[in-house]
Amino acid sequence: MRTVDLIHKKRDGGELTAEEISYLVDSHNTGEIPDYQISAFLMAVYFAGLAEGLAIGGQLGLDRAMMLDVILDSHGAPPVLRDRAELLLGAERPPGFEVSGVRKDLRAIMATAQDAGVPASTAAAALGQYAGATINGFGDRDLVFIVDYVRRLAQGKTDHLD
């Protein structure tokens, strides 16, 4: 298996097989991918998925605060979301981890995964979102604002954030 082939497969809309996903997990378990990179990868992917889910709910008329309450009430809500959710509801705080920093880490994760021969199609998809957000003016904002970037895309707003 070659990482680049699996990245292209996922980028082009293909689904990864159980074997390909196992390859990623096994590579982490054998130490080919360090813990900090898997952690950063999982956080970036979580927020990219959260952004899509909240954008879908928003487009269907659901209230963001209500959706966040439901998510935060679950056992699956990561501590970083509990800490940063208030930003998504309008609170003002300095960024804890900027969108551009997540983009940088995802690039490093992809390079390491490729070197280790590990498929990283999910990281590639997340990188696309964070790269787009950075280019469109979200780079210096907290990583949770990937949610607002995806919402803007769902609303057909592709202009630069000013």
N, C-alpha and C positions, 0 to 999 in steps of 0.2 A: 504494500500500500504506500502511496505517496500522498503526503499532505496536500500538496498543491492540487492534485487531481480531485481530492475530496472537497477542497475549498471551492473549486470551480463547479463541482457537482451541486453543492448546496447553493452557490451563487446563482446558478442557472435554474433553480427551483426544484432540484432533485431532493429526495429524502435519503438520509443516511441509514444504512442497515444497522442492525444490532451489532454485527461484527465490527463495523466502522466505529460505532460509539464505544464499544468495548476496548477497541484499540486506544482511544483517547484515555479512558479510565486506567487501563493497564499501564500506559506510559507514565501516567502520574504516579501510580502505585509503585512502579519500579524506580522512581526518582528521575526519570528523563525530563519531566516537567516539574519544576520546584513548586512547593506549596503556595508561595506568595503569588506566583503567576496564575495558578489555578484559582486562588481566592479572588484575585483581581478580575480574572475572566468571568467567574461566576457572578460577581457583583455587577459587572458591566452588562452581562447578558440578562440578569434579573431586571435591572432598570430599563433596558431596552424592551423587554417583554412587558413590564409594568406600563411603560409609555404607550405601547400599542393597546393594551387592555383598557387603560383609562381613556385613550383617544376613541376607541370603539364605544365605550360607555357614554362618553361625552357627546359623540355624534348621535347617539340614540336618546339623548335627553337626560341621562342620569347625572346626578349631582356629584361633583368630584369629592366633596367632603364626605358624603355618604359612602361612596365607593372606598375611599381610604379608611373610613371607620370599619367597614366590613373586612378589608384586607388586614388592618392592624389588629383586629379582634381574633385573627386566626393564628394558629401556632406556627404557620409558615412565614410570617412576616419577619424579615431580618432586622436585627437591631439598628442597622444603618437607616432603614426606612422609618423606624420609630423615631429616630433622632432627627431626621430631615423632613418628615411629612409636613410639618408646619410651614416650610418654605413653599410647598405646593398649594398652600391655602392663603398665601399672601404675606407671610411673616418676612421680615427683613433680617438677614444674618449674613455675615461674611461667608463666602464659599468654604466648605470643608475640604472638598476635592473637586477641582474644576473639570468641566467637560473636556477641555484640551488635555488635561492630565490623564484622563481615562483613555483618550485617543492615543496618547503616547504609549501608555501601558499596553493597550491592545496591539499596537504595532510590535512591541517587544515580545508579547505573548505569541503572536503569529510567527515571528522569526524563530523563536525557540521551538515552537511546535513543528515548524517546517524542518529545522535542523534535527529534531528528534524523530522525524518521520510520522508525526501525529496529525491526523486530520483536525482542522480548526475552522470548519465552515460556520459554526455558530459565532465564533469570534470574528470571522470575516463579515458576517451580517451585522453584528453589533458595531464593528469598526465603521461600516458604511453609515450607520446612523450617527455615531459620534463625530465622524468626519464632516458629514453634512451639517450637523449642529454647529460645529466649530466654524466652518466656512460662512454660516449664516448668522454669526454674531452671538452664539451661545458659549463660545470658548472659555470666557472668563467667569461663567456662572457655575453654581454648584451642580454636581452631576445629576441631581434629581430633576433639573430643568430639561433633561432629555425628554421628559414627559411633555413639556410645553412645546418643544420643537416638533415632536411627532403629532401633537394636537394641531399645530399650525399646518403641517402637511395634510392632515386629514381634512382641514377646512379649506384646502386649496391655496393656502398662503405660502408661496415659495420665495417671497422677497426677503431681502436681508433684514434682520432685526436691527432697528436703530434706536 
